[in-house]
Amino acid sequence: MTQPKGSAAASLADKAQIAILEAQAAIDAHQRLVHESGLTPQACIDAVRHSGGEAAVAMVRQEVGRTLRALDEKMERDVMHRPAANRPLSRRLVNRGV
């Protein structure tokens, strides 16, 4: 037995809403833990500077830059190459302009 299309869309919308709420809860928990621990970007840089000097700070900044560029490239690739979920499923839909 198949569900009506509206019901499937509503189910997907509900699942998406639940995923958004779970993600927001995880982000809030992470931010609370970071705030409680006192861990800040400046505190991390100060700790690196204390243990390894300015050269260590420069190395960390370079590595962070490489990592961020790699993440940006990966996200761009994933968006450009993901399956075309919105593609029309039939010639009839294409002709209708949906």
C-alpha positions as CSV (number, residue, x, y, z in Angstrom):
1,M,0.0,0.0,0.0
2,T,1.4,3.4,-0.9
3,Q,1.0,6.5,1.0
4,P,-0.4,9.7,-0.6
5,K,2.3,12.1,-1.8
6,G,1.2,14.7,0.7
7,S,1.6,12.3,3.6
8,A,5.1,11.4,2.5
9,A,6.0,15.0,2.2
10,A,4.6,15.8,5.6
11,S,6.5,12.8,7.1
12,L,9.8,14.1,5.5
13,A,9.1,17.6,6.8
14,D,8.5,16.2,10.3
15,K,11.8,14.2,10.1
16,A,13.7,17.3,8.9
17,Q,12.2,19.3,11.7
18,I,13.3,16.7,14.2
19,A,16.8,16.6,12.7
20,I,17.0,20.4,12.9
21,L,15.9,20.4,16.6
22,E,18.4,17.6,17.4
23,A,21.2,19.5,15.7
24,Q,20.3,22.7,17.5
25,A,20.3,20.9,20.8
26,A,23.8,19.5,20.0
27,I,25.1,22.9,19.1
28,D,23.7,24.4,22.3
29,A,25.3,21.7,24.4
30,H,28.6,22.2,22.7
31,Q,28.5,26.0,23.2
32,R,27.6,25.5,26.8
33,L,30.5,23.1,27.4
34,V,32.9,25.5,25.6
35,H,31.7,28.4,27.7
36,E,31.9,26.4,31.0
37,S,35.4,25.1,30.2
38,G,36.7,28.6,29.4
39,L,38.2,27.3,26.2
40,T,38.5,30.1,23.6
41,P,40.4,30.4,20.4
42,Q,42.7,33.0,22.1
43,A,43.3,30.6,25.0
44,C,44.3,27.9,22.6
45,I,46.7,30.2,20.7
46,D,48.2,31.4,24.0
47,A,48.8,27.7,25.1
48,V,50.5,26.9,21.8
49,R,52.6,30.1,22.1
50,H,53.6,29.2,25.6
51,S,54.6,25.7,24.7
52,G,56.2,26.3,21.3
53,G,56.7,29.9,20.6
54,E,55.6,32.0,17.6
55,A,56.8,29.4,15.1
56,A,54.3,26.9,16.6
57,V,51.5,29.5,16.4
58,A,52.4,30.1,12.7
59,M,52.4,26.3,12.0
60,V,49.0,25.9,13.7
61,R,47.5,28.8,11.8
62,Q,48.8,27.3,8.5
63,E,47.3,23.9,9.3
64,V,44.0,25.5,10.3
65,G,44.0,27.4,7.0
66,R,44.7,24.2,5.0
67,T,42.0,22.3,6.9
68,L,39.4,25.0,6.4
69,R,40.2,25.2,2.6
70,A,39.9,21.4,2.4
71,L,36.5,21.5,4.2
72,D,35.3,24.3,1.9
73,E,36.4,22.3,-1.2
74,K,34.7,19.1,0.1
75,M,31.5,20.9,0.8
76,E,31.6,22.5,-2.7
77,R,32.3,19.1,-4.3
78,D,29.5,17.4,-2.3
79,V,27.0,20.1,-3.3
80,M,28.0,20.0,-6.9
81,H,27.9,16.2,-7.2
82,R,25.0,15.2,-5.0
83,P,22.2,13.3,-6.7
84,A,19.6,15.5,-8.4
85,A,16.7,14.7,-6.1
86,N,14.6,17.5,-7.6
87,R,14.9,16.1,-11.1
88,P,11.6,15.3,-12.8
89,L,10.8,11.6,-12.7
90,S,9.1,11.4,-16.1
91,R,8.9,13.0,-19.5
92,R,5.3,14.0,-18.7
93,L,6.5,16.1,-15.7
94,V,9.2,17.6,-17.9
95,N,6.6,18.6,-20.5
96,R,4.4,20.1,-17.8
97,G,7.3,22.2,-16.7
98,V,7.3,21.0,-13.1
